[in-house]
C-alpha cells in the first residue's frame, strides 16, 4: 500500500493476466472505493465473457454504503459513542430528547434550544381523529407493532404537502424547515400511536397526551397515555420513567443496522418520511432484529431456576438449546449498553420489587462469561439480555417489546434520514458515483442461461407437473375443507 499522504493511499491489485490496478483507500475508516473495482474486468467461468468485478457480500458483513458522523462503534473494545460522546455519559447525565437532538443535528443543544426542541415535539403529540378511528378498526388482538407500522404509514395521507411524490422531489433537500416539521411530528406522535395500540390490545379507551403545562417528560407522557384510567392528575412512577428514558437512550441508534439501512434505502427514493419510518419499523419487527429481548425473557422462564443453569448451558453446547441475549455481529466484547442496563435493572427492582428472573440472568451471565466455550466464541451479553428483564419488571407485556425498541430507534432513523438528505450536495461535489442515486444492490447471477421457451404440449411431463403442483401446496381453512369435500356443488 502506498501511504505517502492521506489523499493518495491505495492498494495495488494484480489480475491473473498480470494487469495492475490502483484501488483507492477511502479516508476515514479503512475502505476501498467500489468504483475502482468496477474498472477491473475478468472473464467469467461459464461463457468466458469479460465482466466488471463486483464484491460478493451476503448479509453486507463488510460493505459500507455511506459516510456517517452519527454513531461510532468499536466492536473489539466494546465502545459506543453518539456524535463522539460515550453512551455511558449520555445515559447517566442526559435525557432522551436531548440525545435525539444530538443525533439528528450533530451537537448538544443549548438550554434555549433544548427548551424549544422539547416544546415543539410535545406540541405535536396529538394525532388526527381519523387515525384513531383507523386504529379502532383493527382486530381486538392485533399486534401493537403491526398497528404502529400501518398507522405510521397512514400518516402520510394526513400530510400530503409533506410528500415529495405529490409536491416536488427535492422538497426536503433544501428546505430545513420542512425537514424539521416532519421530525417534530414523527417524534411527537409516535408514542401516542404506540400507546393507542397498547390500549387497543387491552380493550381500554385511548388516552390523549398530557397538557404541555404539566411539564411531563417524553417518557412520562408515554407512560401516562399507557396507564391512566380515570384519574385527572395521574403521574407515572419517576423510577420507571427514568428507567425507560435510559432504555430509550441506549436504543436510540446503532449505526447501520438492518432497520436503519432500510430507512436509508427508502430515503434514497425520496419517499415521504412517514412511509420510510413505517418501512424501517417493518424491518425491526422481524424476530431476528427486534424480537431478541422477548426471546431472552422466554429463555429465562424456560430455565426456571438457578439450579438448572448448568443443564441449560450444556444443552447450548450440544446445540439442543439456544442462548439468547449473548453475542453480537459487531461486538466481540461486552456490549456497553448491556452494562448500563444491568445497573439500571437493579435500580428498577429496588422500586418495583425484584423479579426472580434477575437472579437467573445474573448467574447465567456469570457462568457463561467464565466458561471457555463461550469466551472463546466471544459470546458476551448484549443489549437485549437486560432490556427484556426491565420491560418485564415494569409490567410491559411481551408483545410490546418490539414497539419499545422502535420508539427510541426512530430518533436514529430520523438522524440518518436527515444526514442522507444533507449529504447530497457534499457527495455530488466529491463526485462519488452512486452517492446521490437510488440505492440499488447488485447480485451474482448463478441461474440458467439461454433456455428456449417450451410450448404447453411440451410441458406435460408428469414428473414435472407433480413438482409444480407440490410447489403450490398451502394450508386451508375449515371453510375450504368443507367446500372441497366430495359432492359439493359449486356454480362457476
C-alpha positions in Angstrom: 0.0 0.0 0.0 1.1 3.5 -0.8 1.0 5.9 2.2 2.8 9.0 1.0 -0.2 11.1 2.3 -3.8 10.6 3.3 -5.2 11.6 0.0 -3.1 9.1 -2.1 -3.3 5.9 -0.2 -4.1 3.0 -2.5 -3.7 -0.8 -2.9 -2.3 -2.4 -6.0 -4.4 -5.3 -7.3 -2.9 -7.6 -9.9 -5.1 -9.8 -12.1 -4.1 -13.3 -13.4 -3.1 -11.7 -16.7 -0.6 -9.5 -14.7 -2.6 -6.3 -15.2 -2.3 -3.9 -12.3 -5.0 -1.6 -10.9 -4.8 1.1 -8.3 -7.6 0.7 -5.6 -8.1 3.9 -3.7 -8.3 3.6 0.1 -11.0 6.0 1.2 -10.3 8.4 4.1 -11.9 7.7 7.5 -12.5 4.1 8.3 -10.3 1.9 6.1 -12.4 1.3 3.0 -11.8 0.8 -0.7 -14.0 2.6 -3.3 -16.2 0.2 -5.2 -15.9 2.3 -8.4 -12.2 1.3 -8.5 -13.2 -2.4 -8.5 -15.7 -1.6 -11.4 -12.8 -0.7 -13.7 -11.5 -4.2 -13.5 -12.9 -6.8 -15.9 -12.3 -10.6 -15.7 -13.6 -13.5 -17.8 -16.5 -15.5 -16.3 -16.1 -19.2 -15.6 -19.2 -20.1 -17.7 -19.1 -18.3 -21.1 -15.7 -16.6 -20.8 -17.2 -13.1 -21.3 -15.5 -10.2 -19.6 -17.5 -8.6 -16.8 -16.9 -5.9 -14.2 -15.7 -7.2 -10.8 -18.3 -6.8 -8.0 -17.9 -7.5 -4.3 -19.9 -10.6 -3.2 -21.0 -9.9 0.4 -24.2 -11.7 1.5 -25.6 -10.0 4.6 -23.4 -6.9 4.0 -20.9 -8.2 6.5 -18.2 -6.0 5.2 -19.8 -3.4 2.9 -20.1 0.3 3.6 -22.8 2.1 1.6 -22.5 5.6 3.2 -20.4 8.0 5.2 -21.8 9.0 8.5 -20.9 11.2 11.5 -23.7 9.9 13.8 -22.6 6.8 15.7 -19.2 5.3 16.3 -18.8 1.7 17.3 -15.6 -0.3 18.1 -16.8 -3.8 18.5 -13.5 -5.2 19.6 -13.2 -2.8 22.5 -16.9 -2.5 23.3 -17.2 1.2 22.6 -20.4 3.0 21.5 -20.5 6.8 21.0 -23.2 9.1 19.7 -21.5 12.0 17.8 -18.3 11.3 19.8 -20.0 11.2 23.2 -19.7 7.9 25.2 -23.0 6.2 25.7 -22.2 5.8 29.4 -22.1 9.5 29.9 -25.2 10.2 27.9 -27.2 7.5 29.8 -26.1 9.0 33.2 -26.3 12.7 32.5 -28.6 13.3 29.6 -32.2 12.5 28.7 -33.8 11.0 25.6 -35.0 14.2 23.9 -31.6 15.8 24.4 -29.9 12.7 22.9 -32.4 12.8 20.0 -31.4 16.4 19.2 -27.7 15.4 19.4 -28.2 12.5 17.0 -30.2 14.5 14.4 -28.5 17.9 14.5 -25.0 16.8 15.4 -24.5 19.0 18.5 -25.8 19.1 22.1 -28.5 21.8 22.4 -28.1 24.9 24.5 -30.7 25.5 27.3 -32.8 27.6 24.9 -32.5 25.2 22.0 -33.5 22.3 24.3 -36.5 24.1 25.7 -37.7 25.0 22.2 -37.0 21.5 20.9 -39.0 19.9 23.7 -41.9 22.3 23.3 -42.1 21.7 19.6 -42.1 17.9 19.9 -44.6 17.8 22.8 -46.9 20.2 20.9 -47.2 17.6 18.2 -48.3 14.6 20.3 -51.9 14.7 19.3 -52.9 12.5 16.3 -55.8 13.2 14.0 -59.2 11.7 15.0 -59.3 9.8 11.7 -56.1 8.0 12.6 -57.6 7.0 16.0 -60.7 5.7 14.1 -58.4 3.8 11.8 -56.7 2.1 14.7 -60.0 1.2 16.3 -60.8 -0.8 13.1 -58.1 -3.3 13.8 -58.9 -6.8 15.2 -59.1 -6.8 19.0 -56.0 -8.9 19.3 -53.9 -7.1 16.6 -50.2 -7.0 17.5 -49.2 -3.5 18.7 -46.3 -3.4 16.3 -48.5 -4.2 13.3 -50.9 -1.4 14.3 -48.0 1.0 14.7 -46.5 0.3 11.3 -49.8 0.6 9.5 -50.8 3.8 11.3 -47.4 5.4 10.8 -47.7 4.7 7.0 -51.2 6.1 7.0 -49.9 9.4 8.5 -48.6 10.3 5.1 -52.2 10.7 3.9 -52.8 13.3 6.6 -49.9 15.5 5.4 -49.9 15.4 1.6 -47.9 18.6 1.5 -45.1 16.7 3.1 -45.0 14.0 0.4 -42.3 14.6 -2.3 -44.3 12.4 -4.7 -47.2 14.8 -4.5 -45.2 18.1 -4.3 -41.6 18.1 -5.6 -38.8 15.6 -5.5 -36.3 17.9 -3.7 -38.8 19.0 -1.0 -36.6 18.1 1.9 -33.1 18.6 0.4 -33.0 22.3 0.5 -35.8 23.3 2.9 -34.7 22.7 6.5 -38.0 23.9 7.9 -39.8 21.2 6.0 -37.4 18.6 7.4 -37.8 19.9 10.9 -41.6 19.8 10.7 -41.6 16.1 9.9 -39.1 15.4 12.7 -41.3 17.2 15.3 -44.4 15.4 14.0 -43.0 11.9 14.0 -41.2 12.1 17.3 -44.2 13.7 18.9 -46.9 11.4 17.5 -45.0 8.0 17.6 -45.6 7.5 21.4 -49.3 8.4 21.0 -49.7 5.8 18.3 -47.8 3.2 20.3 -50.0 3.9 23.4 -53.2 3.7 21.4 -52.0 0.3 20.0 -51.4 -0.9 23.6 -54.8 0.4 24.9 -56.5 -1.2 21.9 -54.9 -4.6 22.8 -56.1 -4.5 26.4 -59.6 -3.2 25.4 -59.4 0.2 27.1 -60.3 3.6 25.6 -57.4 5.6 24.2 -55.8 8.4 26.3 -55.0 11.8 24.9 -51.5 13.2 25.7 -51.0 15.4 28.8 -51.2 19.1 28.5 -47.7 20.7 28.0 -48.3 22.9 31.0 -47.9 19.8 33.3 -44.2 19.5 32.2 -44.2 15.8 31.7 -41.1 14.4 30.1 -41.2 12.4 26.9 -41.3 9.0 28.7 -43.6 10.3 31.4 -46.1 11.4 28.8 -45.9 8.0 27.1 -46.5 6.1 30.4 -49.4 8.5 31.1 -51.1 7.5 27.8 -50.5 3.9 28.5 -51.7 3.7 32.1 -54.0 6.5 33.0 -57.5 5.3 34.0 -59.9 8.0 35.3 -57.5 10.0 37.5 -57.4 13.7 36.5 -53.9 14.1 37.9 -52.2 10.7 37.2 -48.4 10.8 37.2 -46.3 7.8 36.4 -43.6 6.4 38.7 -40.4 8.6 38.4 -38.3 5.5 38.7 -40.0 3.7 35.8 -40.0 6.9 33.7 -36.2 7.3 34.3 -35.5 3.6 33.5 -37.5 3.9 30.3 -35.6 7.1 29.4 -32.3 5.3 29.8 -33.6 2.4 27.7 -34.6 4.9 25.1 -31.1 6.4 25.1 -29.2 3.2 24.6 -31.6 2.0 21.9 -31.7 5.4 20.0 -29.2 4.5 17.3 -26.7 1.7 16.5 -25.1 2.7 13.2 -26.3 0.9 10.0 -28.3 -2.0 11.4 -31.0 -3.7 9.3 -33.8 -1.2 10.0 -31.6 1.9 9.7 -30.2 0.6 6.4 -33.8 0.1 5.3 -34.5 3.7 6.3 -31.6 5.0 4.2 -32.7 2.8 1.2 -36.2 4.2 1.4 -35.0 7.7 1.8 -32.9 7.4 -1.4 -36.1 7.0 -3.3 -37.4 10.3 -1.9 -40.5 8.6 -0.4 -42.2 10.6 2.4 -40.7 10.1 5.9 -43.8 8.5 7.4 -43.6 5.7 4.8 -39.9 5.4 5.4 -40.3 5.1 9.1 -43.0 2.6 8.7 -40.7 0.6 6.4 -37.9 0.7 8.9 -40.2 -0.4 11.7 -41.3 -3.3 9.5 -37.6 -4.4 9.3 -37.3 -4.1 13.1 -40.5 -6.1 13.6 -38.6 -9.2 12.3 -37.8 -11.7 15.2 -34.1 -11.7 14.3 -33.9 -7.9 14.7 -36.4 -6.5 17.2 -37.6 -9.7 18.9 -34.5 -10.7 20.8 -35.4 -9.2 24.2 -38.7 -11.1 24.1 -36.7 -14.3 23.4 -34.4 -13.6 26.4 -37.4 -13.5 28.8 -38.8 -16.7 27.3 -35.4 -18.4 27.7 -35.1 -17.3 31.4 -38.6 -18.5 32.1 -37.7 -21.8 30.4 -34.6 -22.2 32.6 -36.9 -21.6 35.7 -34.3 -21.6 38.5 -30.6 -21.1 39.1 -30.2 -24.8 39.8 -31.0 -25.6 36.1 -28.5 -23.2 34.6 -25.7 -25.8 34.1 -28.1 -28.2 32.5 -29.2 -25.4 30.1 -25.7 -24.4 29.2 -24.8 -28.0 28.5 -27.8 -28.0 26.1 -26.4 -24.9 24.4 -23.1 -26.6 23.9 -24.7 -29.6 22.4 -26.8 -27.4 20.2 -30.2 -28.5 21.6 -30.8 -25.2 23.3 -30.2 -21.5 22.2 -28.5 -18.9 24.3 -30.5 -15.7 23.7 -29.1 -12.3 24.5 -25.5 -13.3 24.1 -23.2 -12.4 21.1 -23.5 -9.6 18.6 -22.4 -9.3 14.9 -20.5 -6.1 15.8 -19.4 -6.5 19.4 -16.6 -9.0 20.2 -16.6 -7.8 23.7 -19.2 -6.9 26.4 -21.9 -4.7 24.8 -21.6 -1.3 26.6 -25.4 -0.9 26.5 -25.8 -4.2 28.5 -23.5 -2.9 31.2 -25.7 0.2 31.6 -28.9 -1.7 31.7 -27.6 -4.3 34.2 -27.1 -1.4 36.6 -30.5 0.1 35.9 -32.2 -3.2 36.3 -31.2 -3.2 40.0 -32.5 0.3 40.4 -35.8 -0.6 38.9 -36.1 -3.7 41.1 -35.4 -1.6 44.1 -38.6 0.4 43.3 -41.0 -2.2 41.9 -39.7 -5.4 43.5 -37.1 -7.9 42.5 -38.1 -10.2 39.7 -36.9 -13.8 40.2 -35.6 -13.8 36.7 -32.9 -11.3 37.5 -31.2 -13.8 39.8 -31.2 -16.4 36.9 -30.0 -13.8 34.5 -27.1 -12.6 36.7 -26.0 -16.2 37.5 -26.3 -17.2 33.8 -24.1 -14.3 32.8 -21.5 -15.1 35.5 -21.2 -18.8 34.5 -21.3 -18.1 30.7 -18.6 -15.4 30.9 -16.3 -17.7 32.9 -16.8 -20.6 30.5 -14.1 -21.0 27.9 -16.7 -22.4 25.4 -18.5 -19.0 25.3 -15.5 -16.8 25.9 -13.5 -18.3 23.1 -16.5 -17.6 20.8 -16.7 -14.0 22.1 -20.2 -14.5 23.4 -21.0 -11.8 25.9 -24.3 -10.3 27.0 -25.8 -7.8 24.5 -28.4 -5.0 25.0 -31.3 -7.5 24.7 -30.2 -9.5 27.7 -31.2 -7.0 30.3 -33.7 -4.8 28.4 -36.3 -7.6 28.3 -36.0 -8.1 32.1 -36.5 -4.4 32.7 -39.5 -4.3 30.4 -41.0 -7.2 32.3 -40.3 -5.7 35.7 -42.1 -2.5 34.5 -45.1 -4.5 33.6 -44.9 -4.4 29.8 -46.4 -7.4 28.0 -44.1 -9.4 25.7 -45.9 -8.1 22.5 -44.9 -4.5 23.4 -41.2 -5.3 23.4 -40.6 -4.7 19.6 -42.5 -1.4 19.9 -40.5 -0.3 22.9 -37.4 -0.9 20.7 -38.8 1.0 17.7 -39.9 4.2 19.6 -36.4 5.3 20.6 -34.8 4.0 17.4 -37.0 6.5 15.5 -34.5 9.2 16.6 -31.7 7.3 14.9 -33.8 6.7 11.8 -34.6 10.4 11.5 -30.9 11.2 12.1 -29.9 9.1 9.2 -32.8 10.5 7.1 -31.6 14.0 7.9 -28.0 13.2 7.2 -28.6 11.3 3.9 -30.7 14.3 2.6 -28.0 16.8 3.5 -25.1 14.7 2.1 -26.5 15.0 -1.4 -24.5 18.2 -2.1 -21.3 17.0 -0.5 -21.4 13.7 -2.3 -22.1 15.4 -5.7 -19.2 17.8 -5.0 -16.9 15.0 -4.3 -18.0 13.1 -7.4 -18.6 9.9 -5.6 -20.6 7.7 -8.1 -23.9 6.4 -6.7 -23.9 8.6 -3.6 -26.8 10.7 -4.9 -28.7 7.9 -6.6 -31.4 5.5 -5.5 -29.7 2.7 -3.6 -29.5 -0.5 -5.6 -27.5 -3.5 -4.6 -26.0 -5.9 -7.2 -26.4 -9.6 -7.4 -24.3 -12.5 -8.6 -26.4 -14.5 -11.1 -25.9 -18.3 -10.9 -29.1 -19.4 -12.7 -29.6 -20.9 -16.2 -28.7 -19.1 -19.4 -30.3 -19.1 -22.8 -33.2 -21.5 -22.2 -35.8 -22.0 -25.0 -39.5 -21.4 -24.1 -41.4 -24.7 -24.4 -44.9 -25.0 -25.6 -47.8 -26.1 -23.4 -47.7 -29.6 -25.0 -44.0 -29.9 -24.2 -44.7 -29.1 -20.5 -47.0 -32.1 -19.9 -44.3 -34.3 -18.4 -46.0 -36.0 -15.4 -42.9 -35.7 -13.1 -42.5 -32.0 -13.8 -46.3 -31.5 -13.3 -46.2 -33.2 -9.9 -43.3 -31.0 -8.9 -45.2 -27.9 -10.0 -48.3 -28.9 -8.0 -46.2 -29.6 -4.9 -44.8 -26.1 -5.1 -48.3 -24.7 -5.0 -49.4 -26.5 -1.8 -50.7 -24.4 1.0 -52.8 -24.6 4.2 -56.6 -24.4 4.0 -59.2 -23.1 6.5 -62.0 -25.3 7.7 -64.3 -23.5 5.3 -62.1 -24.5 2.4 -62.0 -28.1 3.6 -65.8 -28.2 3.6 -66.1 -26.6 0.2 -63.6 -29.0 -1.2 -65.4 -32.1 0.1 -66.5 -34.7 -2.5 -70.0 -34.0 -3.8 -70.0 -30.2 -3.0 -71.8 -28.3 -5.8 -70.2 -25.1 -6.9 -71.6 -23.0 -9.7 -68.8 -21.4 -11.8 
